[in-house]
Amino acid sequence: MRMILPIVIAAPYVIALFLAIAGAFVALIGAIGGFADLLRIGGVVSGFGALAFFVILLSPWSNLADILVRGGSANNGQERGK
C-alpha cells in the first residue's frame, strides 16, 4: 500500500516523457515516409510532452527529487527522527 503514493506522484512525469518520446517517433516516421501532416503532429506532441515534463519538474510543487533521494520510502523522514 505504501508504494502506491510514489507511483501516483511520478505518473505525470511518466506521461509527459511518454508523450515526448512517442511524438518524436511519430515525427521521425513522418519525416522518413514523407508525410508532412504526420511530421507536424508528431512534432507538436513531442514538444508538448517535453514542455509539460519540464514545467512539472521545475514547478514549486515538484517533489520528484524527494522521491528519488528517499528511494520511495514514505516513512523515511519518520525513521530518521527516532
N, CA, C and O atoms as a Maestro MAE file, in Angstrom:
{
 s_m_m2io_version
 :::
 2.0.0
}

f_m_ct {
 s_m_title
 :::
 protein
 m_atom[328] {
  # First column is atom index #
  i_m_mmod_type
  r_m_x_coord
  r_m_y_coord
  r_m_z_coord
  i_m_residue_number
  s_m_chain_name
  s_m_pdb_residue_name
  s_m_pdb_atom_name
  i_m_atomic_number
  :::
  1 25 0.809 -1.188 0.000 1 A "MET " " N  " 7
  2 3 0.000 0.000 0.000 1 A "MET " " CA " 6
  3 2 0.862 1.267 0.000 1 A "MET " " C  " 6
  4 15 0.456 2.284 -0.561 1 A "MET " " O  " 8
  5 25 2.040 1.217 0.619 2 A "ARG " " N  " 7
  6 3 2.916 2.382 0.673 2 A "ARG " " CA " 6
  7 2 3.498 2.729 -0.689 2 A "ARG " " C  " 6
  8 15 3.863 3.882 -0.921 2 A "ARG " " O  " 8
  9 25 3.592 1.774 -1.583 3 A "MET " " N  " 7
  10 3 4.225 2.019 -2.875 3 A "MET " " CA " 6
  11 2 3.285 2.697 -3.866 3 A "MET " " C  " 6
  12 15 3.724 3.069 -4.954 3 A "MET " " O  " 8
  13 25 2.016 2.869 -3.533 4 A "ILE " " N  " 7
  14 3 1.090 3.495 -4.459 4 A "ILE " " CA " 6
  15 2 1.361 4.998 -4.554 4 A "ILE " " C  " 6
  16 15 1.290 5.559 -5.647 4 A "ILE " " O  " 8
  17 25 1.664 5.650 -3.456 5 A "LEU " " N  " 7
  18 3 1.876 7.097 -3.458 5 A "LEU " " CA " 6
  19 2 3.033 7.528 -4.367 5 A "LEU " " C  " 6
  20 15 2.848 8.467 -5.141 5 A "LEU " " O  " 8
  21 25 4.206 6.903 -4.320 6 A "PRO " " N  " 7
  22 3 5.258 7.322 -5.256 6 A "PRO " " CA " 6
  23 2 4.884 7.088 -6.713 6 A "PRO " " C  " 6
  24 15 5.311 7.837 -7.592 6 A "PRO " " O  " 8
  25 25 4.089 6.055 -6.975 7 A "ILE " " N  " 7
  26 3 3.663 5.803 -8.351 7 A "ILE " " CA " 6
  27 2 2.713 6.903 -8.811 7 A "ILE " " C  " 6
  28 15 2.813 7.379 -9.942 7 A "ILE " " O  " 8
  29 25 1.800 7.306 -7.945 8 A "VAL " " N  " 7
  30 3 0.857 8.369 -8.287 8 A "VAL " " CA " 6
  31 2 1.590 9.697 -8.463 8 A "VAL " " C  " 6
  32 15 1.254 10.476 -9.356 8 A "VAL " " O  " 8
  33 25 2.582 9.959 -7.624 9 A "ILE " " N  " 7
  34 3 3.333 11.203 -7.738 9 A "ILE " " CA " 6
  35 2 4.185 11.216 -9.006 9 A "ILE " " C  " 6
  36 15 4.358 12.272 -9.614 9 A "ILE " " O  " 8
  37 25 4.712 10.084 -9.411 10 A "ALA " " N  " 7
  38 3 5.570 10.015 -10.592 10 A "ALA " " CA " 6
  39 2 4.778 9.903 -11.886 10 A "ALA " " C  " 6
  40 15 5.362 10.029 -12.963 10 A "ALA " " O  " 8
  41 25 3.476 9.672 -11.823 11 A "ALA " " N  " 7
  42 3 2.672 9.469 -13.028 11 A "ALA " " CA " 6
  43 2 2.721 10.651 -14.002 11 A "ALA " " C  " 6
  44 15 2.861 10.411 -15.201 11 A "ALA " " O  " 8
  45 25 2.615 11.897 -13.571 12 A "PRO " " N  " 7
  46 3 2.682 13.000 -14.555 12 A "PRO " " CA " 6
  47 2 4.015 13.048 -15.300 12 A "PRO " " C  " 6
  48 15 4.052 13.376 -16.486 12 A "PRO " " O  " 8
  49 25 5.104 12.724 -14.613 13 A "TYR " " N  " 7
  50 3 6.406 12.703 -15.273 13 A "TYR " " CA " 6
  51 2 6.457 11.609 -16.331 13 A "TYR " " C  " 6
  52 15 6.968 11.820 -17.431 13 A "TYR " " O  " 8
  53 25 5.929 10.450 -15.994 14 A "VAL " " N  " 7
  54 3 5.949 9.322 -16.921 14 A "VAL " " CA " 6
  55 2 5.085 9.617 -18.138 14 A "VAL " " C  " 6
  56 15 5.484 9.325 -19.265 14 A "VAL " " O  " 8
  57 25 3.916 10.189 -17.926 15 A "ILE " " N  " 7
  58 3 3.025 10.516 -19.040 15 A "ILE " " CA " 6
  59 2 3.660 11.566 -19.951 15 A "ILE " " C  " 6
  60 15 3.604 11.440 -21.174 15 A "ILE " " O  " 8
  61 25 4.256 12.592 -19.368 16 A "ALA " " N  " 7
  62 3 4.891 13.638 -20.172 16 A "ALA " " CA " 6
  63 2 6.073 13.092 -20.965 16 A "ALA " " C  " 6
  64 15 6.245 13.439 -22.133 16 A "ALA " " O  " 8
  65 25 6.883 12.248 -20.349 17 A "LEU " " N  " 7
  66 3 8.007 11.653 -21.084 17 A "LEU " " CA " 6
  67 2 7.525 10.722 -22.188 17 A "LEU " " C  " 6
  68 15 8.118 10.679 -23.266 17 A "LEU " " O  " 8
  69 25 6.449 9.976 -21.926 18 A "PHE " " N  " 7
  70 3 5.890 9.111 -22.958 18 A "PHE " " CA " 6
  71 2 5.421 9.945 -24.149 18 A "PHE " " C  " 6
  72 15 5.679 9.585 -25.297 18 A "PHE " " O  " 8
  73 25 4.733 11.057 -23.883 19 A "LEU " " N  " 7
  74 3 4.292 11.916 -24.974 19 A "LEU " " CA " 6
  75 2 5.476 12.457 -25.776 19 A "LEU " " C  " 6
  76 15 5.430 12.499 -27.005 19 A "LEU " " O  " 8
  77 25 6.523 12.866 -25.086 20 A "ALA " " N  " 7
  78 3 7.694 13.417 -25.771 20 A "ALA " " CA " 6
  79 2 8.368 12.365 -26.654 20 A "ALA " " C  " 6
  80 15 8.716 12.646 -27.801 20 A "ALA " " O  " 8
  81 25 8.548 11.167 -26.125 21 A "ILE " " N  " 7
  82 3 9.240 10.122 -26.886 21 A "ILE " " CA " 6
  83 2 8.362 9.579 -28.015 21 A "ILE " " C  " 6
  84 15 8.839 9.380 -29.132 21 A "ILE " " O  " 8
  85 25 7.082 9.339 -27.723 22 A "ALA " " N  " 7
  86 3 6.182 8.825 -28.762 22 A "ALA " " CA " 6
  87 2 6.007 9.852 -29.874 22 A "ALA " " C  " 6
  88 15 5.978 9.492 -31.051 22 A "ALA " " O  " 8
  89 25 5.890 11.130 -29.512 23 A "GLY " " N  " 7
  90 3 5.776 12.174 -30.527 23 A "GLY " " CA " 6
  91 2 7.015 12.263 -31.395 23 A "GLY " " C  " 6
  92 15 6.917 12.512 -32.596 23 A "GLY " " O  " 8
  93 25 8.174 12.063 -30.802 24 A "ALA " " N  " 7
  94 3 9.412 12.085 -31.582 24 A "ALA " " CA " 6
  95 2 9.457 10.928 -32.570 24 A "ALA " " C  " 6
  96 15 9.912 11.097 -33.701 24 A "ALA " " O  " 8
  97 25 8.989 9.756 -32.155 25 A "PHE " " N  " 7
  98 3 8.950 8.619 -33.085 25 A "PHE " " CA " 6
  99 2 7.941 8.843 -34.205 25 A "PHE " " C  " 6
  100 15 8.202 8.483 -35.353 25 A "PHE " " O  " 8
  101 25 6.800 9.430 -33.887 26 A "VAL " " N  " 7
  102 3 5.807 9.731 -34.922 26 A "VAL " " CA " 6
  103 2 6.368 10.752 -35.902 26 A "VAL " " C  " 6
  104 15 6.170 10.619 -37.109 26 A "VAL " " O  " 8
  105 25 7.061 11.763 -35.404 27 A "ALA " " N  " 7
  106 3 7.677 12.754 -36.281 27 A "ALA " " CA " 6
  107 2 8.766 12.123 -37.142 27 A "ALA " " C  " 6
  108 15 8.919 12.473 -38.312 27 A "ALA " " O  " 8
  109 25 9.511 11.206 -36.569 28 A "LEU " " N  " 7
  110 3 10.548 10.514 -37.337 28 A "LEU " " CA " 6
  111 2 9.946 9.684 -38.456 28 A "LEU " " C  " 6
  112 15 10.440 9.697 -39.583 28 A "LEU " " O  " 8
  113 25 8.882 8.966 -38.146 29 A "ILE " " N  " 7
  114 3 8.211 8.161 -39.179 29 A "ILE " " CA " 6
  115 2 7.637 9.081 -40.255 29 A "ILE " " C  " 6
  116 15 7.708 8.767 -41.443 29 A "ILE " " O  " 8
  117 25 7.069 10.212 -39.842 30 A "GLY " " N  " 7
  118 3 6.547 11.161 -40.815 30 A "GLY " " CA " 6
  119 2 7.643 11.743 -41.698 30 A "GLY " " C  " 6
  120 15 7.435 11.961 -42.892 30 A "GLY " " O  " 8
  121 25 8.802 11.993 -41.116 31 A "ALA " " N  " 7
  122 3 9.914 12.547 -41.892 31 A "ALA " " CA " 6
  123 2 10.478 11.520 -42.868 31 A "ALA " " C  " 6
  124 15 10.788 11.846 -44.014 31 A "ALA " " O  " 8
  125 25 10.609 10.283 -42.410 32 A "ILE " " N  " 7
  126 3 11.153 9.237 -43.279 32 A "ILE " " CA " 6
  127 2 10.179 8.901 -44.400 32 A "ILE " " C  " 6
  128 15 10.581 8.704 -45.547 32 A "ILE " " O  " 8
  129 25 8.892 8.839 -44.057 33 A "GLY " " N  " 7
  130 3 7.882 8.476 -45.054 33 A "GLY " " CA " 6
  131 2 7.435 9.615 -45.939 33 A "GLY " " C  " 6
  132 15 6.749 9.386 -46.935 33 A "GLY " " O  " 8
  133 25 7.805 10.836 -45.603 34 A "GLY " " N  " 7
  134 3 7.414 11.970 -46.415 34 A "GLY " " CA " 6
  135 2 6.004 12.454 -46.135 34 A "GLY " " C  " 6
  136 15 5.390 13.100 -46.985 34 A "GLY " " O  " 8
  137 25 5.484 12.151 -44.955 35 A "PHE " " N  " 7
  138 3 4.135 12.577 -44.578 35 A "PHE " " CA " 6
  139 2 4.244 13.861 -43.750 35 A "PHE " " C  " 6
  140 15 4.626 13.832 -42.581 35 A "PHE " " O  " 8
  141 25 3.903 14.974 -44.375 36 A "ALA " " N  " 7
  142 3 4.066 16.269 -43.715 36 A "ALA " " CA " 6
  143 2 3.126 16.411 -42.515 36 A "ALA " " C  " 6
  144 15 3.505 16.971 -41.487 36 A "ALA " " O  " 8
  145 25 1.906 15.904 -42.652 37 A "ASP " " N  " 7
  146 3 0.957 16.015 -41.543 37 A "ASP " " CA " 6
  147 2 1.412 15.197 -40.343 37 A "ASP " " C  " 6
  148 15 1.303 15.650 -39.204 37 A "ASP " " O  " 8
  149 25 1.918 13.998 -40.592 38 A "LEU " " N  " 7
  150 3 2.401 13.145 -39.508 38 A "LEU " " CA " 6
  151 2 3.625 13.775 -38.838 38 A "LEU " " C  " 6
  152 15 3.777 13.707 -37.618 38 A "LEU " " O  " 8
  153 25 4.480 14.377 -39.630 39 A "LEU " " N  " 7
  154 3 5.658 15.066 -39.093 39 A "LEU " " CA " 6
  155 2 5.240 16.231 -38.195 39 A "LEU " " C  " 6
  156 15 5.795 16.420 -37.113 39 A "LEU " " O  " 8
  157 25 4.263 17.003 -38.650 40 A "ARG " " N  " 7
  158 3 3.803 18.159 -37.882 40 A "ARG " " CA " 6
  159 2 3.121 17.730 -36.584 40 A "ARG " " C  " 6
  160 15 3.388 18.301 -35.527 40 A "ARG " " O  " 8
  161 25 2.244 16.730 -36.656 41 A "ILE " " N  " 7
  162 3 1.539 16.251 -35.464 41 A "ILE " " CA " 6
  163 2 2.530 15.658 -34.465 41 A "ILE " " C  " 6
  164 15 2.439 15.923 -33.267 41 A "ILE " " O  " 8
  165 25 3.469 14.863 -34.952 42 A "GLY " " N  " 7
  166 3 4.482 14.290 -34.071 42 A "GLY " " CA " 6
  167 2 5.337 15.353 -33.406 42 A "GLY " " C  " 6
  168 15 5.690 15.220 -32.234 42 A "GLY " " O  " 8
  169 25 5.672 16.403 -34.138 43 A "GLY " " N  " 7
  170 3 6.461 17.486 -33.570 43 A "GLY " " CA " 6
  171 2 5.707 18.242 -32.494 43 A "GLY " " C  " 6
  172 15 6.281 18.628 -31.475 43 A "GLY " " O  " 8
  173 25 4.417 18.454 -32.723 44 A "VAL " " N  " 7
  174 3 3.611 19.159 -31.731 44 A "VAL " " CA " 6
  175 2 3.464 18.324 -30.464 44 A "VAL " " C  " 6
  176 15 3.611 18.839 -29.356 44 A "VAL " " O  " 8
  177 25 3.176 17.038 -30.627 45 A "VAL " " N  " 7
  178 3 3.015 16.154 -29.461 45 A "VAL " " CA " 6
  179 2 4.327 16.033 -28.696 45 A "VAL " " C  " 6
  180 15 4.338 16.054 -27.466 45 A "VAL " " O  " 8
  181 25 5.425 15.909 -29.423 46 A "SER " " N  " 7
  182 3 6.730 15.805 -28.778 46 A "SER " " CA " 6
  183 2 7.074 17.094 -28.026 46 A "SER " " C  " 6
  184 15 7.565 17.041 -26.899 46 A "SER " " O  " 8
  185 25 6.826 18.217 -28.628 47 A "GLY " " N  " 7
  186 3 7.088 19.487 -27.962 47 A "GLY " " CA " 6
  187 2 6.215 19.687 -26.738 47 A "GLY " " C  " 6
  188 15 6.686 20.169 -25.708 47 A "GLY " " O  " 8
  189 25 4.938 19.318 -26.844 48 A "PHE " " N  " 7
  190 3 4.039 19.440 -25.704 48 A "PHE " " CA " 6
  191 2 4.484 18.534 -24.564 48 A "PHE " " C  " 6
  192 15 4.451 18.942 -23.403 48 A "PHE " " O  " 8
  193 25 4.901 17.306 -24.880 49 A "GLY " " N  " 7
  194 3 5.370 16.385 -23.842 49 A "GLY " " CA " 6
  195 2 6.625 16.888 -23.154 49 A "GLY " " C  " 6
  196 15 6.738 16.811 -21.931 49 A "GLY " " O  " 8
  197 25 7.569 17.402 -23.933 50 A "ALA " " N  " 7
  198 3 8.804 17.927 -23.348 50 A "ALA " " CA " 6
  199 2 8.531 19.162 -22.505 50 A "ALA " " C  " 6
  200 15 9.087 19.310 -21.416 50 A "ALA " " O  " 8
  201 25 7.676 20.050 -23.005 51 A "LEU " " N  " 7
  202 3 7.329 21.245 -22.241 51 A "LEU " " CA " 6
  203 2 6.613 20.879 -20.943 51 A "LEU " " C  " 6
  204 15 6.910 21.435 -19.885 51 A "LEU " " O  " 8
  205 25 5.682 19.953 -21.028 52 A "ALA " " N  " 7
  206 3 4.949 19.522 -19.833 52 A "ALA " " CA " 6
  207 2 5.893 18.901 -18.807 52 A "ALA " " C  " 6
  208 15 5.757 19.152 -17.610 52 A "ALA " " O  " 8
  209 25 6.852 18.089 -19.268 53 A "PHE " " N  " 7
  210 3 7.792 17.461 -18.341 53 A "PHE " " CA " 6
  211 2 8.582 18.511 -17.572 53 A "PHE " " C  " 6
  212 15 8.710 18.420 -16.351 53 A "PHE " " O  " 8
  213 25 9.111 19.502 -18.275 54 A "PHE " " N  " 7
  214 3 9.937 20.492 -17.596 54 A "PHE " " CA " 6
  215 2 9.117 21.466 -16.767 54 A "PHE " " C  " 6
  216 15 9.604 21.975 -15.757 54 A "PHE " " O  " 8
  217 25 7.887 21.734 -17.172 55 A "VAL " " N  " 7
  218 3 7.026 22.568 -16.342 55 A "VAL " " CA " 6
  219 2 6.722 21.856 -15.032 55 A "VAL " " C  " 6
  220 15 6.771 22.463 -13.962 55 A "VAL " " O  " 8
  221 25 6.406 20.564 -15.119 56 A "ILE " " N  " 7
  222 3 6.134 19.791 -13.908 56 A "ILE " " CA " 6
  223 2 7.402 19.674 -13.052 56 A "ILE " " C  " 6
  224 15 7.342 19.801 -11.829 56 A "ILE " " O  " 8
  225 25 8.532 19.435 -13.691 57 A "LEU " " N  " 7
  226 3 9.791 19.262 -12.964 57 A "LEU " " CA " 6
  227 2 10.214 20.540 -12.248 57 A "LEU " " C  " 6
  228 15 10.706 20.481 -11.122 57 A "LEU " " O  " 8
  229 25 10.030 21.677 -12.876 58 A "LEU " " N  " 7
  230 3 10.511 22.933 -12.313 58 A "LEU " " CA " 6
  231 2 9.446 23.681 -11.512 58 A "LEU " " C  " 6
  232 15 9.705 24.778 -11.018 58 A "LEU " " O  " 8
  233 25 8.272 23.109 -11.379 59 A "SER " " N  " 7
  234 3 7.220 23.775 -10.614 59 A "SER " " CA " 6
  235 2 7.547 23.709 -9.117 59 A "SER " " C  " 6
  236 15 8.283 22.824 -8.678 59 A "SER " " O  " 8
  237 25 7.005 24.634 -8.345 60 A "PRO " " N  " 7
  238 3 7.287 24.622 -6.898 60 A "PRO " " CA " 6
  239 2 6.720 23.399 -6.184 60 A "PRO " " C  " 6
  240 15 7.177 23.047 -5.097 60 A "PRO " " O  " 8
  241 25 5.724 22.750 -6.794 61 A "TRP " " N  " 7
  242 3 5.113 21.583 -6.164 61 A "TRP " " CA " 6
  243 2 5.789 20.290 -6.571 61 A "TRP " " C  " 6
  244 15 5.330 19.212 -6.195 61 A "TRP " " O  " 8
  245 25 6.865 20.373 -7.327 62 A "SER " " N  " 7
  246 3 7.567 19.181 -7.794 62 A "SER " " CA " 6
  247 2 8.303 18.525 -6.634 62 A "SER " " C  " 6
  248 15 9.052 19.188 -5.917 62 A "SER " " O  " 8
  249 25 8.099 17.266 -6.453 63 A "ASN " " N  " 7
  250 3 8.799 16.535 -5.407 63 A "ASN " " CA " 6
  251 2 9.420 15.255 -5.950 63 A "ASN " " C  " 6
  252 15 9.560 14.267 -5.229 63 A "ASN " " O  " 8
  253 25 9.790 15.282 -7.230 64 A "LEU " " N  " 7
  254 3 10.454 14.129 -7.816 64 A "LEU " " CA " 6
  255 2 11.814 13.900 -7.169 64 A "LEU " " C  " 6
  256 15 12.218 12.756 -6.965 64 A "LEU " " O  " 8
  257 25 12.523 14.980 -6.844 65 A "ALA " " N  " 7
  258 3 13.834 14.834 -6.201 65 A "ALA " " CA " 6
  259 2 13.699 14.165 -4.840 65 A "ALA " " C  " 6
  260 15 14.539 13.346 -4.466 65 A "ALA " " O  " 8
  261 25 12.653 14.503 -4.101 66 A "ASP " " N  " 7
  262 3 12.429 13.853 -2.809 66 A "ASP " " CA " 6
  263 2 12.203 12.364 -2.968 66 A "ASP " " C  " 6
  264 15 12.715 11.562 -2.187 66 A "ASP " " O  " 8
  265 25 11.438 11.999 -3.974 67 A "ILE " " N  " 7
  266 3 11.154 10.579 -4.206 67 A "ILE " " CA " 6
  267 2 12.433 9.839 -4.567 67 A "ILE " " C  " 6
  268 15 12.674 8.734 -4.083 67 A "ILE " " O  " 8
  269 25 13.259 10.453 -5.426 68 A "LEU " " N  " 7
  270 3 14.493 9.786 -5.847 68 A "LEU " " CA " 6
  271 2 15.502 9.689 -4.711 68 A "LEU " " C  " 6
  272 15 16.195 8.679 -4.586 68 A "LEU " " O  " 8
  273 25 15.592 10.723 -3.886 69 A "VAL " " N  " 7
  274 3 16.551 10.718 -2.777 69 A "VAL " " CA " 6
  275 2 16.120 9.740 -1.698 69 A "VAL " " C  " 6
  276 15 16.940 8.985 -1.175 69 A "VAL " " O  " 8
  277 25 14.841 9.749 -1.363 70 A "ARG " " N  " 7
  278 3 14.336 8.874 -0.309 70 A "ARG " " CA " 6
  279 2 14.189 7.437 -0.778 70 A "ARG " " C  " 6
  280 15 14.067 6.531 0.047 70 A "ARG " " O  " 8
  281 25 14.198 7.217 -2.052 71 A "GLY " " N  " 7
  282 3 14.022 5.865 -2.555 71 A "GLY " " CA " 6
  283 2 12.583 5.398 -2.495 71 A "GLY " " C  " 6
  284 15 12.322 4.195 -2.505 71 A "GLY " " O  " 8
  285 25 11.645 6.328 -2.433 72 A "GLY " " N  " 7
  286 3 10.241 5.983 -2.432 72 A "GLY " " CA " 6
  287 2 9.695 5.597 -1.079 72 A "GLY " " C  " 6
  288 15 8.528 5.217 -0.984 72 A "GLY " " O  " 8
  289 25 10.484 5.677 -0.033 73 A "SER " " N  " 7
  290 3 10.008 5.294 1.292 73 A "SER " " CA " 6
  291 2 9.168 6.407 1.886 73 A "SER " " C  " 6
  292 15 9.638 7.535 2.034 73 A "SER " " O  " 8
  293 25 7.927 6.094 2.226 74 A "ALA " " N  " 7
  294 3 7.015 7.101 2.771 74 A "ALA " " CA " 6
  295 2 7.354 7.431 4.221 74 A "ALA " " C  " 6
  296 15 7.040 8.527 4.685 74 A "ALA " " O  " 8
  297 25 7.978 6.524 4.937 75 A "ASN " " N  " 7
  298 3 8.272 6.724 6.353 75 A "ASN " " CA " 6
  299 2 9.741 7.030 6.609 75 A "ASN " " C  " 6
  300 15 10.195 6.940 7.750 75 A "ASN " " O  " 8
  301 25 10.472 7.380 5.604 76 A "ASN " " N  " 7
  302 3 11.897 7.608 5.760 76 A "ASN " " CA " 6
  303 2 12.181 8.770 6.697 76 A "ASN " " C  " 6
  304 15 13.087 8.678 7.526 76 A "ASN " " O  " 8
  305 25 11.427 9.869 6.588 77 A "GLY " " N  " 7
  306 3 11.636 11.006 7.470 77 A "GLY " " CA " 6
  307 2 11.285 10.689 8.906 77 A "GLY " " C  " 6
  308 15 11.928 11.201 9.823 77 A "GLY " " O  " 8
  309 25 10.279 9.857 9.128 78 A "GLN " " N  " 7
  310 3 9.881 9.489 10.473 78 A "GLN " " CA " 6
  311 2 10.919 8.545 11.113 78 A "GLN " " C  " 6
  312 15 11.164 8.598 12.318 78 A "GLN " " O  " 8
  313 25 11.509 7.697 10.290 79 A "GLU " " N  " 7
  314 3 12.513 6.774 10.816 79 A "GLU " " CA " 6
  315 2 13.769 7.509 11.247 79 A "GLU " " C  " 6
  316 15 14.415 7.114 12.217 79 A "GLU " " O  " 8
  317 25 14.129 8.584 10.533 80 A "ARG " " N  " 7
  318 3 15.326 9.338 10.891 80 A "ARG " " CA " 6
  319 2 15.129 10.122 12.179 80 A "ARG " " C  " 6
  320 15 16.088 10.371 12.910 80 A "ARG " " O  " 8
  321 25 13.890 10.511 12.461 81 A "GLY " " N  " 7
  322 3 13.605 11.292 13.647 81 A "GLY " " CA " 6
  323 2 13.651 10.491 14.936 81 A "GLY " " C  " 6
  324 15 13.731 11.070 16.019 81 A "GLY " " O  " 8
  325 25 13.603 9.180 14.840 82 A "LYS " " N  " 7
  326 3 13.596 8.334 16.046 82 A "LYS " " CA " 6
  327 2 14.969 8.165 16.645 82 A "LYS " " C  " 6
  328 15 15.121 7.483 17.658 82 A "LYS " " O  " 8
  :::
 }
 m_bond[327] {
  # First column is bond index #
  i_m_from
  i_m_to
  i_m_order
  :::
  1 1 2 1
  2 2 3 1
  3 3 4 2
  4 3 5 1
  5 5 6 1
  6 6 7 1
  7 7 8 2
  8 7 9 1
  9 9 10 1
  10 10 11 1
  11 11 12 2
  12 11 13 1
  13 13 14 1
  14 14 15 1
  15 15 16 2
  16 15 17 1
  17 17 18 1
  18 18 19 1
  19 19 20 2
  20 19 21 1
  21 21 22 1
  22 22 23 1
  23 23 24 2
  24 23 25 1
  25 25 26 1
  26 26 27 1
  27 27 28 2
  28 27 29 1
  29 29 30 1
  30 30 31 1
  31 31 32 2
  32 31 33 1
  33 33 34 1
  34 34 35 1
  35 35 36 2
  36 35 37 1
  37 37 38 1
  38 38 39 1
  39 39 40 2
  40 39 41 1
  41 41 42 1
  42 42 43 1
  43 43 44 2
  44 43 45 1
  45 45 46 1
  46 46 47 1
  47 47 48 2
  48 47 49 1
  49 49 50 1
  50 50 51 1
  51 51 52 2
  52 51 53 1
  53 53 54 1
  54 54 55 1
  55 55 56 2
  56 55 57 1
  57 57 58 1
  58 58 59 1
  59 59 60 2
  60 59 61 1
  61 61 62 1
  62 62 63 1
  63 63 64 2
  64 63 65 1
  65 65 66 1
  66 66 67 1
  67 67 68 2
  68 67 69 1
  69 69 70 1
  70 70 71 1
  71 71 72 2
  72 71 73 1
  73 73 74 1
  74 74 75 1
  75 75 76 2
  76 75 77 1
  77 77 78 1
  78 78 79 1
  79 79 80 2
  80 79 81 1
  81 81 82 1
  82 82 83 1
  83 83 84 2
  84 83 85 1
  85 85 86 1
  86 86 87 1
  87 87 88 2
  88 87 89 1
  89 89 90 1
  90 90 91 1
  91 91 92 2
  92 91 93 1
  93 93 94 1
  94 94 95 1
  95 95 96 2
  96 95 97 1
  97 97 98 1
  98 98 99 1
  99 99 100 2
  100 99 101 1
  101 101 102 1
  102 102 103 1
  103 103 104 2
  104 103 105 1
  105 105 106 1
  106 106 107 1
  107 107 108 2
  108 107 109 1
  109 109 110 1
  110 110 111 1
  111 111 112 2
  112 111 113 1
  113 113 114 1
  114 114 115 1
  115 115 116 2
  116 115 117 1
  117 117 118 1
  118 118 119 1
  119 119 120 2
  120 119 121 1
  121 121 122 1
  122 122 123 1
  123 123 124 2
  124 123 125 1
  125 125 126 1
  126 126 127 1
  127 127 128 2
  128 127 129 1
  129 129 130 1
  130 130 131 1
  131 131 132 2
  132 131 133 1
  133 133 134 1
  134 134 135 1
  135 135 136 2
  136 135 137 1
  137 137 138 1
  138 138 139 1
  139 139 140 2
  140 139 141 1
  141 141 142 1
  142 142 143 1
  143 143 144 2
  144 143 145 1
  145 145 146 1
  146 146 147 1
  147 147 148 2
  148 147 149 1
  149 149 150 1
  150 150 151 1
  151 151 152 2
  152 151 153 1
  153 153 154 1
  154 154 155 1
  155 155 156 2
  156 155 157 1
  157 157 158 1
  158 158 159 1
  159 159 160 2
  160 159 161 1
  161 161 162 1
  162 162 163 1
  163 163 164 2
  164 163 165 1
  165 165 166 1
  166 166 167 1
  167 167 168 2
  168 167 169 1
  169 169 170 1
  170 170 171 1
  171 171 172 2
  172 171 173 1
  173 173 174 1
  174 174 175 1
  175 175 176 2
  176 175 177 1
  177 177 178 1
  178 178 179 1
  179 179 180 2
  180 179 181 1
  181 181 182 1
  182 182 183 1
  183 183 184 2
  184 183 185 1
  185 185 186 1
  186 186 187 1
  187 187 188 2
  188 187 189 1
  189 189 190 1
  190 190 191 1
  191 191 192 2
  192 191 193 1
  193 193 194 1
  194 194 195 1
  195 195 196 2
  196 195 197 1
  197 197 198 1
  198 198 199 1
  199 199 200 2
  200 199 201 1
  201 201 202 1
  202 202 203 1
  203 203 204 2
  204 203 205 1
  205 205 206 1
  206 206 207 1
  207 207 208 2
  208 207 209 1
  209 209 210 1
  210 210 211 1
  211 211 212 2
  212 211 213 1
  213 213 214 1
  214 214 215 1
  215 215 216 2
  216 215 217 1
  217 217 218 1
  218 218 219 1
  219 219 220 2
  220 219 221 1
  221 221 222 1
  222 222 223 1
  223 223 224 2
  224 223 225 1
  225 225 226 1
  226 226 227 1
  227 227 228 2
  228 227 229 1
  229 229 230 1
  230 230 231 1
  231 231 232 2
  232 231 233 1
  233 233 234 1
  234 234 235 1
  235 235 236 2
  236 235 237 1
  237 237 238 1
  238 238 239 1
  239 239 240 2
  240 239 241 1
  241 241 242 1
  242 242 243 1
  243 243 244 2
  244 243 245 1
  245 245 246 1
  246 246 247 1
  247 247 248 2
  248 247 249 1
  249 249 250 1
  250 250 251 1
  251 251 252 2
  252 251 253 1
  253 253 254 1
  254 254 255 1
  255 255 256 2
  256 255 257 1
  257 257 258 1
  258 258 259 1
  259 259 260 2
  260 259 261 1
  261 261 262 1
  262 262 263 1
  263 263 264 2
  264 263 265 1
  265 265 266 1
  266 266 267 1
  267 267 268 2
  268 267 269 1
  269 269 270 1
  270 270 271 1
  271 271 272 2
  272 271 273 1
  273 273 274 1
  274 274 275 1
  275 275 276 2
  276 275 277 1
  277 277 278 1
  278 278 279 1
  279 279 280 2
  280 279 281 1
  281 281 282 1
  282 282 283 1
  283 283 284 2
  284 283 285 1
  285 285 286 1
  286 286 287 1
  287 287 288 2
  288 287 289 1
  289 289 290 1
  290 290 291 1
  291 291 292 2
  292 291 293 1
  293 293 294 1
  294 294 295 1
  295 295 296 2
  296 295 297 1
  297 297 298 1
  298 298 299 1
  299 299 300 2
  300 299 301 1
  301 301 302 1
  302 302 303 1
  303 303 304 2
  304 303 305 1
  305 305 306 1
  306 306 307 1
  307 307 308 2
  308 307 309 1
  309 309 310 1
  310 310 311 1
  311 311 312 2
  312 311 313 1
  313 313 314 1
  314 314 315 1
  315 315 316 2
  316 315 317 1
  317 317 318 1
  318 318 319 1
  319 319 320 2
  320 319 321 1
  321 321 322 1
  322 322 323 1
  323 323 324 2
  324 323 325 1
  325 325 326 1
  326 326 327 1
  327 327 328 2
  :::
 }
}
